Structures are given as structure tokens and as C-alpha cells.
């Protein structure tokens, strides 16, 4: 197996280290030439994953055509807002019919498409229905330390799902399969909105009661939207649903939780984002979720309050009050 990983952030680098450990040749593609030169010189990703040297079979390049040439698997690990441009640039560079994998957790702005849909839109028709999403509760800083982690490979093709499962699984990184790519991708993306709210709870100093209520009712919102969009209900009880939500809401390494925490402390969104190195996907995803909730006529009060805090300068404390004093309802509706 010869693999290209498009992106050279924390998670991309972690996946590269997993695969190279199994004897697989990996090429990391870094968009910025100066950063790629640093990777090549340092043989380590000091910017995003310091302290983990690159083995000889992990190579880097800033040329996308060089990255994907002759590869048997191409993994998309770029920020969601860049993925369409990346796919368009590599469209004519692909040799043969490599396995296409996305680990990107987001929803495209304006089109509100899932990442696999964006990729399929811009690749030749022979790739239709053949993109696999690899998702789940997987903090890179833990995986790279070989802390046991489980994720799920989801796509329409059972054969391709199993192929991804085999290539990525190790004694500490266990991969399950699932044919519900809609549910898996939506769970991974929309949970980031709820995680921003969880971070606000932390920033305001609220307790376990509040956070448990938020995650439970947040999952209900994710499920509500997912079912309308064609996902299976059981998916949201799995790794890419409640599993990813719990991990990201509690991890100190979660970028989305950090954004929420700082908002809860009173900082503005602009202040927070200007000081961040990595992308918090939940910020842009919140806009897409609001558009989807209107399109499908879904009630998503927590997501709506996150939107109000992020983009309408509503105070987090007011958002909590408004959620708690809404009209009383049944739990399951």
C-alpha cells in the first residue's frame, strides 16, 4: 500500500504515523511550501505534533500532483472549507482508481453538503459511492501515544469499508465498519456545534448536571436532523455519534471545546480565533446546521443558541437562561 494524506495537521500526521508503523509508505501533502520545507528539514511536525519523529517511510511534499501520483489510497485531512478546492486541483492528477478516504468533520458552507459529497462532486464518476469516511472519538494527541482508540469506517461499499478497516487497524487503533455514511459524517460534524456549547458550560463554571443535560439534549438534536437527512437512528448511539460527542466535549485538546470555554469566560469570537493555530470546525458548521434546520423544519434550540452567541454577540449566560425557560416539553418527541 502506498498512501497520500492531503493535509499535514495534527490528525493527518497522526494517521501517517499509524500507517508507516505498519510498513506502509506515506506522503504527507502540506499546502504551504515553507511549512513543508520545515517538515522535511525537522523530520517532525513541530507546529502541530511536536516530539514524534518521522520514520523513513513518511515523506512530505508541497506538490499535490507529486503527492497523489501512483497512490493506492488518498486520505483527505484538510480543513472543510478548503476541501472543494483541493479536490478540484488533484482531479486530473489521480492515477487509476485509488481508495478515497475522508477524515474531515464538517459541512460545506452554502451547499451544506457532507465532505464525501463534496469529494464525489469533483472527482470522475467512477468514484461515485466509493468514498469512505473514517470518523469517531479520536484525539490525535492520545492516539499518537498509543492510547486505545476506536473509530468507524463508513461508506456505501462493504468491500471498501473493510479495506480501510484492515489498513488502519492496529493493536491500539481499532476500526469498525458501518454503511451509514450519512449518519457517521453528520455525527462527526454536528457534534462540534454541541461541543462549543459544552465548552461554554466549562467557561462559565457550570457543573456536571448542566453538561450532562446539554450533551443528552444536544445528541437529540443531532439525531433529529440526521433522521430527516436519511441517517439511521442507531448510528448516533455509536462511535461517531455519542462516542465522538463525549470525547470532544471533555478533552482539553478539543479546539471546539476551547472556543466555547473562552466564550464562556467572556472573550469575543474574533479574539479567540485570532490566537488559534488549528481550525475549530464547529464555528462554520454552526451556520450550516442552522440552514439545514430551517430546510428540514427541525427544532434545534441548543444549536440556535450557539449560533446566537457566535454570530449575534449574545451572552452565554442569557443563552442558558433562554434554553432553561422555554416552553416545557416531553423528553421524546
Beta strands, then each sheet from edge to edge (+ up, - down):
strand 1: 2-6
strand 2: 25-29
strand 3: 58-61
strand 4: 73-76
strand 5: 99-102
strand 6: 131-135
strand 7: 149-154
strand 8: 173-178
sheet 1: 3+ 2+ 1+ 4+ 5+ 6+ 7- 8-
end
